[in-house]
Amino acid sequence: MSSRYENLQANVLRILEPAKLGDRTSKIWDLSLFGLVVLNLIAVALESVPALQKNYGSWFYNFEIFLLLFLQSSTLLGYGQPLQTRS
C-alpha cells in the first residue's frame, strides 16, 4: 500500500508544481488554474453591475464558491505533501 500511495503522491505533486519543459499535464493544469482565476476576476467585475447582479447574482455567488473550494483543495493537495518529498 505504501508504494502505491507514494506513487500517487508523487504524481499529484508533479502535476501541481509549476510545469517543467515537456510536462504537458502540469502545463495544462497551470493554464487551467490561470483561466479559472481570470474567469473569477471577470465574474467579480460583472457582479458589480446592478442589472447583472439582479439577474445572475446567485450564479455569480455559486461560481465564486465553486472556485474558492476548487482552488483551496488544489492548494491543500500541493502543500499537504510531506516536506521530504518536495524539491
C-alpha positions as CSV (number, residue, x, y, z in Angstrom):
1,M,0.0,0.0,0.0
2,S,2.8,2.4,0.9
3,S,4.3,2.1,-2.6
4,R,1.0,2.8,-4.4
5,Y,0.3,5.7,-2.1
6,E,3.8,7.1,-2.6
7,N,3.4,6.8,-6.4
8,L,0.0,8.6,-6.3
9,Q,1.5,11.3,-4.0
10,A,4.5,11.8,-6.4
11,N,2.2,12.2,-9.4
12,V,-0.1,14.7,-7.7
13,L,2.9,16.7,-6.5
14,R,4.4,16.6,-10.1
15,I,1.1,17.9,-11.6
16,L,0.6,20.7,-9.0
17,E,4.2,22.0,-9.3
18,P,4.9,24.6,-11.9
19,A,5.3,23.0,-15.3
20,K,8.7,21.9,-16.5
21,L,9.7,21.8,-20.1
22,G,7.9,18.8,-21.8
23,D,5.5,18.2,-18.9
24,R,2.2,18.5,-20.7
25,T,-0.1,17.5,-17.8
26,S,1.4,20.2,-15.5
27,K,1.2,22.8,-18.3
28,I,-2.5,22.0,-18.8
29,W,-3.0,22.3,-15.0
30,D,-1.2,25.6,-14.8
31,L,-3.2,27.1,-17.7
32,S,-6.5,25.8,-16.3
33,L,-5.8,27.4,-12.9
34,F,-4.8,30.7,-14.7
35,G,-8.0,30.5,-16.7
36,L,-10.2,29.9,-13.6
37,V,-8.6,32.9,-11.8
38,V,-9.2,35.1,-14.9
39,L,-12.9,33.9,-15.0
40,N,-13.2,34.6,-11.3
41,L,-12.0,38.2,-11.9
42,I,-14.4,38.7,-14.7
43,A,-17.3,37.3,-12.6
44,V,-16.5,39.6,-9.7
45,A,-16.3,42.6,-12.1
46,L,-19.6,41.7,-13.8
47,E,-21.2,41.1,-10.4
48,S,-20.7,44.8,-9.6
49,V,-23.1,45.8,-12.4
50,P,-26.5,46.2,-10.7
51,A,-28.5,44.8,-13.6
52,L,-26.3,41.7,-13.9
53,Q,-26.3,41.2,-10.1
54,K,-30.1,41.3,-10.1
55,N,-30.4,38.7,-12.9
56,Y,-27.4,36.5,-12.3
57,G,-26.5,37.1,-8.6
58,S,-27.0,33.6,-7.5
59,W,-25.0,32.2,-10.4
60,F,-22.1,34.6,-9.6
61,Y,-22.2,33.6,-6.0
62,N,-22.2,29.8,-6.8
63,F,-19.4,30.2,-9.3
64,E,-17.3,32.1,-6.7
65,I,-18.0,29.4,-4.0
66,F,-17.1,26.6,-6.5
67,L,-13.8,28.4,-7.4
68,L,-13.0,29.0,-3.8
69,L,-13.4,25.3,-2.9
70,F,-11.6,24.2,-6.0
71,L,-8.6,26.5,-5.6
72,Q,-8.4,25.7,-1.8
73,S,-8.4,22.0,-2.5
74,S,-5.7,22.3,-5.1
75,T,-3.6,24.3,-2.6
76,L,-4.2,21.7,0.1
77,L,-3.1,19.0,-2.2
78,G,0.0,20.8,-3.1
79,Y,1.0,21.8,0.4
80,G,-0.2,18.7,2.1
81,Q,2.8,16.7,0.9
82,P,5.4,15.7,3.4
83,L,8.4,18.1,3.3
84,Q,10.9,15.4,2.3
85,T,9.1,14.7,-1.0
86,R,9.2,18.4,-2.0
87,S,12.1,19.6,-4.1
